[in-house]
Amino acid sequence: MKKITFLILSITILASCSGVKKTQSFLSDGNYDAAINRSVEALKTNKTSKGKQEYVYLLEEAFAKAKEKDLRNIDMLEKSNNPANFEKIYNTYLQLENRQERIRPLLPLPLLHEKRNAIFPFDDYSNSITKTREALSKYLYDNSKGLMKQNNKMSFRQAYDDLAYLDQLNPNYKDVKKLMEEALFRGTDFVYVYTKNETNMIIPARLQSDLLDFSTFGLNDKWTVYHNNKVKEIKYDFGMIVNFRQINISPEQVKEREFIKEKQIVDGQKPLLDANGNQTKDEKGNVIMVDNLKTVRATIYEFKQYKAAQVTAKVDYIDFRTNQLIDAFPLSSEFVFEYIYANYNGDKNACDADYLQYFGRRAVPFPSNEQMVYDSGEDLKAKLKSIITRNKFRR
């Protein structure tokens, strides 16, 4: 028991020493907040124990140096008189405030050897935070309105992001909500999607409808919206055309084949015979019985109904602003109808278990050409989604 206690104590001391050295390393490297965080975590338990004294000294020193560094940076940023620095100043004041709040619950922290409490000169930064938040809010607001006057989509997108940050920073500030709606709308690329039929066949209307139902694609994002019906008030930036180029449908075929299946099956039991044809017995004198195997045979007459449809298309990306082709991607799909039915002469047990399902079936009507083309739609839709996902209009 004493050995276990000594081992646990040794491990605890080693871990504590390692933690102190790491904290000292952070402090030496100027990574003051890492040193503070590590010290705070160590002091959350048994903060008055002698083993934690080193952390108290390190926390006192790291706090003083971190505060001095932040205040020096704020002074330098304010002297630059650059409004773009308001965010850095604001965040630094928040950092000063948050650092104090991390330490406050631990106070007081006694330094036993010096018979005093560690010194942490806290300040009230609330007025500075409020003042810089207002200055930053005004800068973001004015800068966003300036970006929106540039009247290009990238500027609208930047303005939206700045306004969203402003709304989080200072909710209900002026007409920010209204400006965000405008920036979002005017920064969005609207894509008109439609189909063209260059084949000599009629494309099922429901296939075209399903293919262009982008609500099921989940492709609309913050800055790209797809429409398959034009909206009068919207000026479309891009077009995506699904050109059906060729549809090939095979003839309806019934393929026949005849084959024989054989299998050994168990048909009761029989005595085990030795080399001389005599029955063998076990040590108790009982006749040893074994499975009686017999060979069964069946002639199978199989009929396979077969029909295939292949649809090939091309997806064109068009820039409506220049009326130029941006890119084109091949799109193809194949749907196969296959149905098997069969009958037999002999013993059907000669067949594999998974083949028995075909017995008792009868021929079924072949799907129409239109149905075959429509049934290729799910595969086409998945491939179209893949093309759009991998190839954005703006790169």
Summary of the structure (lengths in Angstrom):
residues: 395
radius of gyration: 40.0
end to end distance: 68.0
largest distance: 114.5
contacts: 1044
relative contact order: 0.07
helix: 47%
strand: 27%
